[in-house]
Amino acid sequence: MLAARAAYLAGCESTSNVEAGYRFGIPLSGTMAHSWVTTFDDEIEAFRAYASVFGESSVFLIDTYDTVACARKIVASGLRPRAVRLDSGDQVALSRQVRAILDAGGLRDTRILASGDLDEWSIADALAQGPPSTGSASARRWRPRRMLPRSGASTSWSKWSARASTCP
């Protein structure tokens, strides 16, 4: 809780730590948790339930079990999330595979977000590796942005985004 408070005081705009939000008045934000996905018998069932609550703004966490298989399930299901989120593993390599699956399934506007154990070095490394799919239209629109505190702070490029606005 104190780390979330310190991060907020240092410029982060919100926290996913509900207790810190309650105790210190920090705005709360966050996305789907692995626990949400595991509560359901099937990932698609979890995504449909989540989308029924959050609608068009839904961001699905797709690496609870098998990231690539989950991307394929989303395409086959007809769901059209605003974004999917990767929270573990080799996020650059996985984002390339997921991007190809989403693009082939007609979900070119679905963004890929990264979260988890990100720091300035892992973000710089991801940016240095370039956009997720070098032959796609998204690669031609690739534009890294610099990080800015409390203004939707993120390091983002088309279809792949390492979020920094939500701190501990």
PyMOL commands that set and color helices and strands:
alter all, ss='L'
color gray80, all
select helices_A, chain A and resi 2-9+18-24+34-39+43-57+67-77+91-104+120-128+137-140
alter helices_A, ss='H'
color red, helices_A
select strands_A, chain A and resi 14-15+59-61+83-86+111-114+154-157+160-163+166-167
alter strands_A, ss='S'
color yellow, strands_A
deselect
rebuild
show_as cartoon
